[in-house]
């Protein structure tokens, strides 16, 4: 049920990127002790979402170059 709520909450591209990166890092670091992979996944997901949103805003703010 929780996954269904998360999927419905993903409405923009930076959010999807953050979720995919966070889940991927979490699964990749699953074997680390004390479940620290969950923290790594969350941190990487937040950073990936921030970078994706920043790049999307820059793309919208750049003037079109007409040659």
ABEGO torsion letter per residue (X at the ends): XAAAAAAAABABAAAAAAAAAAAAAAAAAAABBGGAAAAAAAAAAAAAAAAAAAAAAAAAABBBBBX
